[in-house]
Amino acid sequence: MPFTYLTSVTIRFQVVAISLGGPKSQEVLRNALAKGADKAIHIEIPDADIPKVEPLHVAKAFQKIVEKEKFDVVFLGKQAIDDDASQTAPLLAGLLDWPQALFASKVEKADEGHLKVTREIDGGLDTIKVK
């Protein structure tokens, strides 16, 4: 789901871009701010440590930020540049004890406190409601 689409929906929210990585991650965050993010958070780690970072490390770092900032909803990318594991989002949902809706292609407000999420699955689309 394109970032610019998220900033154009009618639900009022704050977009916070988060990146874990070395100094090069700052460029990604500046790009997010230029595209409309309200805030950027850089979890800086030395370049030498980047190959050692596992999805659980990222999920735990994101968990601390989500709890500190009191986010209601978190969107994560499907994959990282270095792997195609798709593990960080489910791990984060588990750590937070939140529902998850993976591979979302469309997110809409449903009734109060719920989102209607259309997900890409093998063989088509699936629509679910999450709180």
Phi, psi and omega per residue, in radians:
M1 nan 2.118 -3.089
P2 -1.097 2.437 3.140
F3 -0.996 -0.708 -3.095
T4 -1.124 -0.524 3.078
Y5 -1.141 -0.738 -3.112
L6 -1.057 -0.608 -3.107
T7 -1.399 -0.086 -3.108
S8 -1.854 -0.040 -3.139
V9 -1.287 2.886 -3.013
T10 -1.494 -0.134 3.089
I11 -1.353 2.312 -3.138
R12 -1.444 2.181 3.109
F13 -2.728 2.945 3.085
Q14 -1.872 2.329 3.101
V15 -1.717 2.142 3.104
V16 -2.088 2.058 3.103
A17 -1.568 2.334 -3.129
I18 -2.228 2.358 3.077
S19 -2.411 2.379 3.063
L20 -1.920 2.108 -3.139
G21 2.935 -2.957 -3.136
G22 -1.384 -2.952 -3.104
P23 -0.989 -0.493 -3.140
K24 -1.128 -0.372 3.123
S25 -1.139 -0.401 -3.137
Q26 -1.085 -0.570 3.113
E27 -1.122 -0.704 3.106
V28 -1.086 -0.739 -3.138
L29 -1.192 -0.684 3.079
R30 -1.094 -0.679 3.103
N31 -1.097 -0.737 3.109
A32 -1.097 -0.741 3.100
L33 -1.105 -0.700 3.125
A34 -1.133 -0.496 -3.136
K35 -1.576 0.051 3.025
G36 2.104 -0.032 3.086
A37 -1.072 2.510 -3.138
D38 -1.432 -0.443 -3.029
K39 -2.717 2.669 3.082
A40 -2.303 2.443 3.106
I41 -2.198 2.164 3.125
H42 -1.900 2.045 3.020
I43 -1.635 1.705 -3.010
E44 -1.513 2.297 3.018
I45 -2.272 2.659 3.133
P46 -1.079 2.506 3.126
D47 -0.936 -0.631 -3.122
A48 -1.118 -0.434 -3.115
D49 -1.559 -0.230 -3.069
I50 -0.983 -0.775 3.135
P51 -1.095 -0.340 -3.116
K52 -1.520 -0.183 -3.065
V53 -1.316 2.222 3.119
E54 -1.869 2.796 3.125
P55 -0.932 -0.615 3.124
L56 -1.143 -0.639 3.078
H57 -1.067 -0.792 -3.131
V58 -1.119 -0.798 -3.129
A59 -1.050 -0.721 3.130
K60 -1.180 -0.667 3.088
A61 -1.144 -0.761 3.115
F62 -1.140 -0.649 3.122
Q63 -0.994 -0.783 -3.138
K64 -1.065 -0.718 -3.139
I65 -1.208 -0.776 -3.139
V66 -1.032 -0.754 -3.135
E67 -1.228 -0.689 3.132
K68 -1.165 -0.781 -3.088
E69 -1.427 -0.213 -3.136
K70 1.042 0.834 3.102
F71 -1.172 2.590 3.054
D72 -1.656 -0.566 -3.086
V73 -2.436 2.523 3.099
V74 -2.269 2.265 3.026
F75 -1.937 2.242 3.067
L76 -2.110 2.680 3.065
G77 -1.196 2.789 -3.116
K78 -1.277 -0.613 -3.036
Q79 -2.588 2.761 3.076
A80 -1.711 2.915 -3.116
I81 -1.199 -0.439 -3.045
D82 -1.725 -0.178 3.083
D83 -2.715 3.078 3.140
D84 -2.241 0.707 -2.980
A85 -1.334 -0.544 -3.093
S86 0.923 0.747 -3.090
Q87 -1.832 -0.474 -3.010
T88 -1.090 -0.795 -3.109
A89 -1.075 -0.862 3.114
P90 -1.114 -0.633 3.103
L91 -1.119 -0.769 3.124
L92 -1.087 -0.777 3.112
A93 -1.028 -0.729 3.116
G94 -1.136 -0.754 3.126
L95 -1.101 -0.630 -3.130
L96 -1.503 -0.204 -3.020
D97 1.041 0.762 3.131
W98 -1.906 2.717 2.990
P99 -1.221 2.833 3.109
Q100 -2.359 2.647 3.080
A101 -2.394 1.639 -3.046
L102 -1.399 2.695 3.053
F103 1.036 0.705 -3.115
A104 -1.182 2.352 3.027
S105 -1.959 -0.266 3.124
K106 -2.693 2.353 3.107
V107 -2.247 2.229 3.139
E108 -2.298 2.693 3.036
K109 -1.299 2.281 3.044
A110 -1.726 -2.359 3.066
D111 -1.347 3.134 -3.044
E112 -0.951 2.164 3.081
G113 1.439 0.094 -3.125
H114 -2.219 2.662 3.014
L115 -2.094 2.508 3.031
K116 -1.747 2.086 -3.043
V117 -2.064 2.181 3.015
T118 -1.675 2.187 -3.066
R119 -2.028 2.555 3.046
E120 -1.501 2.123 3.108
I121 -2.232 2.924 3.081
D122 -1.006 2.193 3.094
G123 1.547 0.108 3.081
G124 2.572 -2.539 -3.089
L125 -2.104 2.631 3.111
D126 -2.315 2.340 3.119
T127 -1.966 2.246 3.133
I128 -2.265 2.842 3.090
K129 -2.027 2.235 -3.140
V130 -2.191 2.668 3.131
K131 -1.839 nan nan
